[in-house]
Amino acid sequence: MTNYAVGDLQGCLDPLLCLLEKVNFDPQQDQLWAAGDIVNRGPQSLQTLRYVKALGPAFKMVLGNHDLHLLAAARGFKRLNPKDTLDEILDASDRDELLPWLQQQPLLLVEHGYAMVHAGIPPHWSLNTAQSMARKVEAVLRSDNADLFFENMYGNKPASWNDGQCEAVQLRTITNYFTRMRFCDAEGELELSAKKGPAQAPIGFAPWYIHPQRKTVDDKIIFGHWASLNGDLAEKGLYPLDTGCVWGGRLRLMNLSTTTYSHCECA
């Protein structure tokens, strides 16, 4: 059995199939992890969602911001953006099977010595704290109160966690850490407007993973979300998998046992 992890698919099914063929992926024996954002912006969002769901136990994922955006739009809490490619899913005959399945997926996956998250883990949280925080959101997503979450999910503020925040605001803050974070300060204050590479960090902020007192420095973290990194990161124990496939880059697949990468050469 071989476990693999793949970066942001964003509705690019053909490159994924190319990669899985390249490594002789066998869903009867192997397992595929996805670092979130399996849908949106690419041409095959519906087909991608159907494919990964059909893999059954051979597939695991964490939710990304685009996945959550789809779920919010499906419940009427957000209109689609002009660049979204989600209409096919919302109009699909099997949407009532696909969307509840997606909503059951976690924000954080910890298995086989790895933690996988879409965007990152803030520097002031240990892995145990991150797991506890993820469970808060996951419990609401899987409950009859999910509308509370989606109604309040969007927004850049507050910029950091506070024990005194109301539940809806706390859920938003946790979600922003796990699915949208790039830059923050050492205490976890977020800067969500900057989306360029790490060299363009806003004054007073730095990439979440670079803070010297980061509490997960000894953990192995797989993440996506930050396409402008292009998978180039020399930090020990960090495995960036978003190489911008939907923007013309190559899709990246990682063998968890060997920590080696494969890339799809499909156009």
C-alpha positions as CSV (number, residue, x, y, z in Angstrom):
1,M,0.0,0.0,0.0
2,T,1.3,3.4,-1.0
3,N,-0.1,6.7,0.3
4,Y,0.1,9.8,-2.0
5,A,-0.8,13.4,-1.5
6,V,-1.8,15.8,-4.3
7,G,-2.0,19.6,-4.4
8,D,-4.9,21.8,-5.3
9,L,-6.9,20.1,-8.1
10,Q,-9.3,23.0,-8.7
11,G,-11.4,21.1,-11.2
12,C,-8.4,19.7,-13.2
13,L,-9.3,16.0,-13.5
14,D,-7.2,15.1,-16.6
15,P,-3.9,16.1,-15.0
16,L,-4.8,14.0,-11.9
17,L,-5.6,11.0,-14.0
18,C,-2.3,11.4,-15.8
19,L,-0.4,11.5,-12.5
20,L,-2.2,8.5,-11.0
21,E,-1.5,6.5,-14.1
22,K,2.2,7.6,-14.0
23,V,2.6,6.1,-10.5
24,N,0.3,3.1,-11.2
25,F,-2.1,4.1,-8.5
26,D,-4.3,1.2,-7.4
27,P,-7.4,2.2,-5.4
28,Q,-7.7,-1.3,-4.1
29,Q,-4.3,-0.9,-2.3
30,D,-3.2,2.7,-2.4
31,Q,-4.6,5.9,-0.9
32,L,-4.8,9.4,-2.3
33,W,-4.9,12.5,-0.1
34,A,-5.9,15.9,-1.5
35,A,-4.8,19.2,0.2
36,G,-8.1,21.0,-0.5
37,D,-9.6,23.1,-3.3
38,I,-10.6,20.1,-5.3
39,V,-13.1,22.3,-7.2
40,N,-13.4,25.7,-8.9
41,R,-11.6,27.8,-11.5
42,G,-10.7,24.7,-13.6
43,P,-12.8,23.1,-16.4
44,Q,-13.9,19.8,-14.7
45,S,-15.1,20.6,-11.2
46,L,-18.1,18.3,-11.4
47,Q,-16.2,15.4,-12.9
48,T,-13.4,15.9,-10.3
49,L,-15.8,15.8,-7.4
50,R,-17.5,12.8,-8.7
51,Y,-14.2,11.0,-9.3
52,V,-12.7,11.5,-5.9
53,K,-16.0,10.7,-4.1
54,A,-16.2,7.4,-6.1
55,L,-12.7,6.4,-4.8
56,G,-14.4,5.7,-1.5
57,P,-11.9,4.7,1.3
58,A,-9.0,5.1,-1.2
59,F,-9.5,8.9,-0.9
60,K,-9.1,11.5,1.9
61,M,-9.0,15.2,1.7
62,V,-9.2,18.4,3.7
63,L,-11.5,21.3,2.9
64,G,-10.1,24.4,1.1
65,N,-11.6,27.8,0.7
66,H,-13.0,27.0,-2.7
67,D,-14.7,23.8,-1.4
68,L,-16.3,25.8,1.4
69,H,-17.3,28.6,-1.1
70,L,-19.1,25.9,-3.1
71,L,-21.0,24.7,-0.1
72,A,-21.9,28.3,1.0
73,A,-23.2,29.1,-2.5
74,A,-25.2,25.9,-2.6
75,R,-27.0,27.1,0.6
76,G,-27.7,30.5,-0.8
77,F,-25.2,32.4,1.4
78,K,-23.0,33.6,-1.4
79,R,-23.4,34.4,-5.1
80,L,-20.9,32.8,-7.4
81,N,-18.1,35.0,-8.7
82,P,-17.6,35.5,-12.5
83,K,-14.5,33.3,-12.4
84,D,-16.2,30.4,-10.6
85,T,-16.8,27.2,-12.4
86,L,-19.3,25.7,-10.0
87,D,-22.6,25.9,-11.9
88,E,-22.3,22.4,-13.2
89,I,-22.1,21.0,-9.7
90,L,-25.0,23.2,-8.5
91,D,-27.1,22.0,-11.4
92,A,-26.1,18.4,-11.3
93,S,-28.7,15.7,-10.8
94,D,-26.5,14.1,-8.1
95,R,-25.7,17.4,-6.2
96,D,-27.7,16.1,-3.2
97,E,-25.2,13.2,-2.9
98,L,-22.0,15.2,-3.7
99,L,-22.5,18.2,-1.5
100,P,-23.3,16.4,1.8
101,W,-20.3,14.2,1.2
102,L,-18.1,17.2,0.7
103,Q,-19.5,18.9,3.8
104,Q,-18.4,15.9,5.9
105,Q,-14.7,16.3,5.1
106,P,-12.3,17.6,7.7
107,L,-10.2,20.7,7.9
108,L,-7.2,18.9,9.3
109,L,-6.0,15.4,8.7
110,V,-3.4,13.8,11.0
111,E,-2.2,10.4,10.0
112,H,0.9,8.4,9.2
113,G,3.2,11.0,10.8
114,Y,1.8,13.9,8.7
115,A,-0.6,16.7,9.3
116,M,-2.4,17.9,6.1
117,V,-4.2,21.2,6.0
118,H,-5.2,23.5,3.1
119,A,-3.4,26.7,4.0
120,G,-1.4,26.2,7.2
121,I,-1.3,26.1,10.9
122,P,-0.7,29.5,12.7
123,P,2.6,29.7,14.6
124,H,1.0,30.1,18.0
125,W,-0.9,26.8,17.8
126,S,0.5,23.4,18.6
127,L,-0.7,20.5,16.5
128,N,-2.9,19.4,19.4
129,T,-4.4,22.8,19.6
130,A,-4.9,22.9,15.8
131,Q,-6.7,19.5,16.0
132,S,-9.0,20.8,18.8
133,M,-9.8,23.9,16.7
134,A,-10.5,22.0,13.6
135,R,-12.9,19.7,15.5
136,K,-14.9,22.8,16.5
137,V,-15.6,23.7,12.9
138,E,-16.1,20.1,11.7
139,A,-18.7,19.5,14.4
140,V,-20.8,22.5,13.2
141,L,-20.4,21.5,9.6
142,R,-21.7,18.0,10.3
143,S,-24.6,19.3,12.4
144,D,-28.0,20.8,11.8
145,N,-26.5,24.2,12.6
146,A,-24.3,24.4,9.6
147,D,-26.2,27.4,8.3
148,L,-24.8,29.4,11.3
149,F,-21.3,28.6,10.0
150,F,-21.9,29.5,6.3
151,E,-23.8,32.7,7.1
152,N,-20.8,34.0,9.0
153,M,-18.0,32.4,7.1
154,Y,-16.9,35.3,4.9
155,G,-14.7,38.2,6.2
156,N,-11.1,39.1,7.1
157,K,-11.9,40.2,10.6
158,P,-11.2,39.6,13.3
159,A,-7.6,39.0,12.3
160,S,-6.8,36.7,15.2
161,W,-8.3,34.2,17.7
162,N,-9.8,35.5,20.9
163,D,-11.4,33.4,23.6
164,G,-14.0,36.1,24.1
165,Q,-15.3,35.9,20.5
166,C,-18.8,34.6,19.9
167,E,-19.0,31.1,18.4
168,A,-19.8,32.3,14.8
169,V,-16.8,34.6,14.8
170,Q,-14.5,32.0,16.3
171,L,-15.5,29.6,13.6
172,R,-14.7,32.2,10.9
173,T,-11.3,32.8,12.5
174,I,-10.4,29.1,12.7
175,T,-11.5,28.7,9.1
176,N,-9.4,31.6,7.9
177,Y,-6.3,30.1,9.5
178,F,-6.8,26.7,8.0
179,T,-8.0,27.7,4.5
180,R,-6.9,31.2,3.7
181,M,-3.7,32.0,5.6
182,R,-0.5,33.0,4.0
183,F,0.9,35.8,6.1
184,C,0.6,36.4,9.8
185,D,2.6,37.7,12.8
186,A,4.1,35.5,15.5
187,E,1.0,35.8,17.6
188,G,-1.2,34.6,14.8
189,E,-2.7,38.0,13.6
190,L,-3.6,37.4,10.0
191,E,-2.9,39.6,6.9
192,L,-5.3,38.2,4.3
193,S,-5.2,40.9,1.6
194,A,-1.7,40.0,0.4
195,K,-1.6,37.1,-2.0
196,K,1.8,37.3,-3.6
197,G,5.0,35.3,-2.9
198,P,6.8,35.2,0.5
199,A,9.2,37.9,-0.5
200,Q,6.3,40.4,-0.7
201,A,5.3,40.0,2.9
202,P,3.5,43.1,4.3
203,I,5.4,45.1,6.9
204,G,5.0,43.4,10.3
205,F,4.0,40.1,8.8
206,A,5.8,37.0,7.5
207,P,4.8,33.6,5.9
208,W,3.0,31.5,8.6
209,Y,5.7,28.8,8.5
210,I,8.8,31.0,8.9
211,H,8.3,32.3,12.5
212,P,11.1,30.9,14.6
213,Q,8.9,30.1,17.6
214,R,6.3,28.2,15.5
215,K,4.9,25.5,17.7
216,T,4.6,22.9,14.9
217,V,8.3,23.2,13.9
218,D,8.9,19.6,14.7
219,D,5.8,18.3,12.8
220,K,5.5,17.3,9.2
221,I,2.9,19.5,7.4
222,I,1.5,19.0,4.0
223,F,-0.3,22.0,2.6
224,G,-1.6,23.7,-0.6
225,H,-3.3,27.0,-1.3
226,W,-0.2,29.1,-2.0
227,A,0.4,28.7,-5.8
228,S,3.0,31.4,-6.0
229,L,5.4,29.3,-3.8
230,N,5.4,26.9,-6.8
231,G,6.3,24.1,-4.4
232,D,9.7,25.6,-3.7
233,L,10.3,25.7,0.0
234,A,13.4,24.6,1.8
235,E,11.9,24.6,5.3
236,K,12.4,21.2,7.0
237,G,9.2,19.2,7.5
238,L,7.0,21.3,5.2
239,Y,5.6,19.9,1.9
240,P,3.9,22.6,-0.3
241,L,1.9,20.9,-3.0
242,D,0.1,23.7,-4.8
243,T,2.1,24.2,-8.0
244,G,-0.6,26.2,-9.8
245,C,-2.0,23.5,-12.1
246,V,-5.1,25.5,-12.8
247,W,-2.9,28.4,-13.9
248,G,-0.8,26.4,-16.3
249,G,1.6,24.8,-13.8
250,R,2.3,21.1,-13.3
251,L,0.2,19.1,-10.8
252,R,2.3,17.7,-8.0
253,L,1.9,14.3,-6.3
254,M,3.9,13.3,-3.2
255,N,4.7,9.8,-2.1
256,L,4.3,9.9,1.7
257,S,6.7,7.0,2.3
258,T,9.6,8.4,0.2
259,T,8.7,12.1,0.3
260,T,9.5,12.2,-3.5
261,Y,7.4,14.2,-6.0
262,S,5.9,13.3,-9.3
263,H,4.6,15.9,-11.7
264,C,2.1,15.7,-14.5
265,E,3.3,16.8,-17.8
266,C,-0.2,17.1,-19.3
267,A,-1.0,20.4,-21.0
